[in-house]
Structure formats: structure tokens, C-alpha cells
Amino acid sequence: MSSSRVNLLAPEVRANPYPVLAELRRNAPVSQVDPGGVWAVTRHADVVTVMKNPQLFASEGFKRAYSPPWIDEYPLANSMLVMDPPHHTRLRALVNRAFGAPVVNRLEPRIRQFAQQVVAELPVGRSVDFTDLYSMRVPVAVIAELMGLELATYPLLKRWAECFGQFTGIRPDDTERQQVMRDTVAEAREHFTRVLDARRQNPSEGDLVSELLHARVEGEALSEKELMGFMFLLLVAGLETTVHLMSHSARRLSEDPALMARLRADPSLIPRFVEEMLRYEPPVHGAFRMTTEEVELGGVRLPKGARLLVVLCSANRDEAQFPDPDRFDLERGGPQNLPFGHGIHYCLGAQLARMEGRLATEALVSRFSRLSPGEGPIRWNSSLVVRGPLSLPLVAHVD
């Protein structure tokens, strides 16, 4: 590996990628980085260009990232995430309804209840892992509710999501982690196959799996591969991103007691808090793309077939777009849409993620007066697609 290249998965970069990304924006906005020599796209304008032009920058790049030689078939490699039009358009139309406002609004009272229950069970005055006891519990309950899964499935969903979230961080020589990933994929696939079979026999009203089985576009149902790809996508995209949003939010409140006091005094500020959180510390770190022909981007000639990593968290801190970007500022205007992608791949679950972030923060600030850092270091995940703490030691106070 070239020692001069930035390694985005180096532990010190994972803990705080922003200084390194700022340097790339200044000096090498489109440049090769490790692992793997992928081209990192770090400026806001270039990121938007890539996301808006799927015909030049294809999502096939994700398919490559999810089809390494050490695994026969990873279902995410057959999901909407990796598709370009027209396949993407067809699948998206099928799935869109399942995430529309009516479904999200129907879920709100249940999510509020989950959030309040989870927060009520957090211990006071001692260091606990917030990722485990807070951030993970609400989204897992929501995904299980959406998919109509049993309560007993919760620990499995949690373990699978944590494992799959590390997929793009596995090195070609790390045979041990590769084996764990293969076993976990097989286990989840087997479980989801049983769930799909059960819903075919016995559809239930309003759950997402039944809806997907019965959805038709131009008379066509989802294929078995597409269904499995969607189950995996829902688990990773629907769980992991929201978990990280909640962890980042709790960590931010622990670092800024005045901010927490302000939200406690005026909960109507919480939606703005969530928006700025999505800009400041977005759960989605990057997205893979691939050039379909030779193209110039950010002053660099890229060959056909070049693998790109569109670094969304860098675009969200681009000085050219956001004044004083490293400052967390509740007064910043406008929704932060880039954290959820842009263009045809704009995240279907954006509305649901925002709602979960809002209701969880409401529950947290209404019960606790402040949060403080706990014992031991924060452990970060290893992935080029999502970034968040695997463990987050915090102490909750009611004084």
C-alpha cells in the first residue's frame, strides 16, 4: 500500500475523519485513498454532480464493493442500492408506498412509546454503553414492527446489522472475519426465507413484507433475489443509519450540556437539532459509484470503470457550502438532504429516520438533565459506507 495515501479506515481517522477530509478538499478533492485505491470525492459540488448523473457515475460501484471474491452472493449486491435505471426505477416504485407519509405517521405513536420505554430503562448516574442500551433498541423495535417480526428476533437483528455494517471494512487477507460474515449472511438469509414463506401462507395487514410480496408494477412482482436484497437493505439502511444518528446525537449532547439544557427548555428546537446533526455528524459516511466512461471530475481525468467513494460527510462540511462548517449551529437554515443521498437514490427512509431521531431525542431530554462521557474509549465501526460508535460509554444524570 502506498504510504502517502490517506487510509480512511485508520483508527485515528475513524475517530475524527474531518481534519483529514478538509485537507483533501483543499489539496486533492478527487484523489485515490486506501483501502483499495478507491477515488474519494470530497467537495460538495463534485458530490452533487456524481449523485445527479447516474448515467456517468453508476451505482454498479456498490455492486463491486458488495461482490468480493470471498463470498458467493451477498444479498445487498442484488438490492436497489446497487441498481441504475430502469431496474432501479421499477423497484423503487414498488417499495415507495411502503415508506410513504401514511405509513410513517401511523408508526409515530408506537415509536414514541418505544423511545419512552427505552429511556425509562436507562440507568442513572453510572457509565453504560448507550449504543447498546439506547441507540440500538428503538430502531430495532421499529424495523421489527415494520417487518412484522417476533420480539425474539430483536437480538438477531441487532447482531446481523452490526455485522453487515462492517462488510466494506473487511480486508482481502482477513479470512477470519470473512468466515464470520459468510456464516452470518447464511443465518439471516435462512431466517428471512422462513419469514417470506410464512407471509405467503398467511399475509398480515399492513406489514411491509406482506406489502412487498403483493406489490405489482406493470403486472410484475418482485423476484426472490429482489425480495431478499430488500430484506437485507432494510436491515442495514433502516437500522444502522438510525442507530448511528441516535448515538451521534447522544454523544453531541454529552459534549455540550448547554445545548441539552436548551432542548429541554424548548423541545420545539429538536427537529432543527436533528437536521444539524445530520449535517454535522451524518451516519452515512460515503456511497460507492463507478464511472461508465472516461470523465473529468474536480479537475481530474478518471478512466472508465474507476471506483469512486462519494464522501457525503465531507460534502456536509464543505466550507464553500456551509460557513464555519465545523461548528454545530442550531440556527443553520434548511433541511440537510445530502446525508440521505441525492437524486434517484435519495433515501426512502429519510422521513422515518428523522422521526426516530426526533422522538428518541425528545424522550432523552425530557427524562435527563445532562449526559456526560462514561468510562473507557468510544469504539468506532469499520466501514466506508456508514460511520458510528460500536460502543459509546455515557452517564445519564437527573440532577
N, C-alpha and C positions, 0 to 999 in steps of 0.2 A: 504493500500500500504506500502511496506517496505520502511522505510526512508533511508536505506543505499544504495538503488538502485539509479542510475543516472536516472533522468527524462529528456529524450531528447526533450520534448516539454515545459519544464520550460522556461519562458520568457528570463531569463539571458543566458540559453544555446542556445536558438534560435538566440539571438543577436550575439553570438560568440561561436559556438559549439567546436571550435578547441582545446582549452586547455583541456576540459573535454575528448575529443576523444583521445588526446595524452596520457592522464593518463590511459585511458582504454587500449590503445595499449601497454603501458609499463607493466601494472599490471594485466589486466584482458581482454586479446584480444578477447576472446569469453565469453561473460557474459550476464546475464539477466538484462534488463533495463526496466524502465517504459516509456510510459504507457503499461500496459498489460503483463509485464514479457517476452517480446519477446527477443530472443537471439541476441545480437548485435555482428556482426563480423567486427572487426575494422582494422586488419592488411592487407596490400596489398596482401601478399602471400596467406592468407586464403580466401580473397575475390575472387581472381582469381580461386582458387580451386573450390569454390562454383559455380562460373559462368560457369566454364568449364565442370561441371559434373551434367547436368540436370537430369540424371537418379538417382542420390543420393539426389540432392537438387532441388526439383521440384518447378516450378512456380505456382503450386497449392497453394503455400503460399499466393500469391496475391489474388487468388480466395477467400480464407478465409477472408483476410483483406477487400475485397470488397463485402462480403456477411454477414454483421452483421444482427442480428435478427430484427432490427428495419426497414429494407427496404426489400420489396418483391423481387425486382430484379433490380440490378444496372447494366446497360449495360456493364460497364468495366469488370464485372465478367464473361462476355462471349467473351472478346476480346483476341487478340493474346498474350497480355501481360501476361495472366494467364495460357497460354497453354504450354503443353510439346509436344514433337514429339509423334505420327505422325501428330496430328491435326495442331500443330504449323507450321510444315514444309509445309503442304498444303496451309494454309492461307498465309504464308509468300511468297510463290511462286506467289500467286495471286496478292499480293499487291506490291511486289518488283518492278515491272515495273513502277508503278505509281510514284516511288521515284528515278528512275534511273537518270543518268547524263543528258540525253537529256531533261527530264522534268525540272530539276533544272537549266540547262543552259538557257532553254527557258524563265524561270522566271526572270533571272538576271536583264535585263533592267527594268522590271516592279518594282522589289524590290528596285533597285537603285532610281527609280523615287519616290516610296512611301517614302523611307528614306529621300530623299532630301526635299520632301514636308513637312514631319513631323517636320524635324529640322528647316526648314524655318519659321514654325509657332510657334516655341518655343519663349516665351517672353525673353527679355534680361534684366539683372540687377535686377530681383525680384525672390523671392522664389516661385517655383512651384513644384507640385508633378510630378516628372519625370516618375514614374511608369505609371501614368495616361496619361500624355501628350506626352511621348516619347516611353517608353519600350513596352507599350501595343499596340500602334497604328500600328506599322509596321507588327508584326506577325499576328494581326487580319486581316489586309488587305491581307496578303499572304494566310492565311487559307481560307478566303472568296473567293479569286481568285482561289485557288486550287479546292475548292468545287463548284465553280460557283454560289456563293450565292449573294443575293442582298446587296447593300450598307446599306439598312435599317437594315440588320441583325447584323451589327458591334456591336452596344451596347449590343445586346443579347448575342453574342458570348463571349464578354468580361465578362459580368456578370456570364454566365454559367461557363466559365473556372475558374474564381476566386472562385466560389462556389465549383466546383468539386475538385479543388486543395486542399480543406480543408477536404476532405472526411475522410482520415485516422486520422485526428486530433479530430474527434467528439467522446466525451466520451459516454459510455453506459447510463449515467444518464442525458445527456443534451438533453431533449426532444424537447426543442425549436429549436435548430439547426438541430435536426433530421427531424423535420417537414419542415423546410425551404429547406433542402436537398431533401426530397421526392417531394415537390412541384416543385422545380427547375428541377429535373430529369424528372418529368412528362411533364413539359413545353418543355424541349429540345427534349424529345422523340417524342412528338406530332409534333414539327416543323420538325425534321429530317424525320419523316414518310411522311410528306407532300412533302419534297424535293425529297425523293426516288420515291414517286408516280409520281411526275411531271417529273422526269428524265426517268422513264419507258415509260411514254406517249411521251416524247419529248427529246430524248437524245441529248446532245450537244457535239461537237467535243472537245476532249482534257481536259474536266473537270474530276476530279478524281472520282466523284460519278458515272458518266456515265461509266467510265472505270471499276469501281468495279462491277457495275451491269452486264456488258458484259463479264467480265473476266471468264475464264473457266480453271480448272486444271483437267486433265483426264475426261473431259466432264462435270465436276460438277461446278455449280455456288455457290456463297456464299448464305447461308441461311439468313432468315430475322434477326435472332438473331446475326449472324456474321456481317451482314451489320450494324446493329445498334451499336454493340460493336465497330466496326471500326470507325463509326462517332464520338462516344464518345472518343475513343482513340486518334483520330486525333486532336480533340479539346483540350484534356488535354496534350497529349505528344507534339503536334505540336505547341501549343500556349504557354502553361505555361512555358515550359523549355526555349524557346527562349526569352520570356518576362523577365524571371529571369536572363538569360545570359546578356541581354542588361542593366538591372538595376544594376547588379553586376559590369558591365564594366564601366558604368557612375559613380557609386559610387567610384570605384577604381581611375578613372581619377580625381575625385574631391579631393581625398586624396593625390594624387601625381601629382602636377602641372608640375613637371619636365618630368614625363612620357608623359603627354599630349603634352607638347612642343616638345618632341622627335618624337611623332607620327605625329604631324603637319608638322614637318620639313622633315620627311621621311615616307610617308604613306605606303611604301613597307613593313614596320615593322608590319603593322596592322594584317596580318594573324598570325604572331608569338604572338602578343598581345592576340588574341582570343584563341590560343592554351594554353597559360599560364593561361589565365583567367579561362578556362575550368578545369584546374588542381587546381588552387588556390582557386577558389570560384565556384564550379560546381553547376548548377541549380538542377541536380538530386542528392538528398541527400542520398537516400537509395533504395533498392529493396527487396521485400519480397520473401522468399523461404521457403520450408518445407522439412524436412528430410523424405525420403521414407523408411529408415530403420535405425537401430541404427548405429551411425557413430562417429568416433573421428575427431575432428577439433580443431586445435590450442591447443592440449593437453587436450581438454575437451570431455567427452563422452556425446553425445547428443542422447536422445531417439528417436525412430521412431515417426514421427508426430510433431516434435519440430518446432515451428515457428521461422524463422531467419529473421533478418533485416541485409542485407549486406550493410554496411555503406560506400558507394562509396566515399563520401567526406573525410572520414578518410583515406582510402587507398591512396587517392591522396596527402595526406600529411604525408605519412609514411616515417620516417627517413631512414628506411632500403632500400627504393627505390629512394628517392629524397634527395640529400644533401641539408641541410638548407631549409627544406620544407616550412617554414612559410615566406620565403622571395619571393616576386614577382620578377621573373627574366626572362626578355625577351630573355636572351641568352641560356635558357634551350633548349636542342635539342629534336627533335622528336615530333610527334603528340601525344596528350593526348587522348588515346582512351577509357580509363576506364570511363570517365564521361558519355559515351554513352553506358555503359554496356560492356559485353564481351561474346564471344561465340555466340550461336544461337540467343540470344535475343539482339545482337548488334543493336542499334537504327537505324531504317530505314531512319529517317530524319536527321541523323548526318550531311550529306553534306549540306542540306538545312539550318540547324541551323547555321552552320559555315558561310555560305554565308550571311545570315541575320545579324549575328553578325559583320561580316567584313564590309558590306555595310552601316550599321547603324553607326558604329564607324567612317568610312570614312566621312560620312555626318556631323557627330557631330564635329570632329576635324577640318574639313575644314571651318566650319562656326564660331566656338567659339574658343577663345584663352585659356580660362580656365573655369573650373567649381568649385564652392565652396559649402560647406554644407549650406542648407537652414534653415528655421525656423521650429522648432519642431522636435520631435524624428522620427526615422525610425520605421515604424510598420512592424513586420515580420509575415509571414503566419504561419499557424499551420498545419504541415503535416510531416509525416515521409518519404515521397517519394520525394517531391521537397521542396527546400528552397529558399525563395527570399522575397524582401520587398513588402508589400501590398501598402505602400506609402513611397516615397523617396524624401524628400524635398531638392532640389538643386537650385543653382543660376547659370545661364549661363552668361558669360562675353565675350565681343568682344574687350576689351582693349588690 
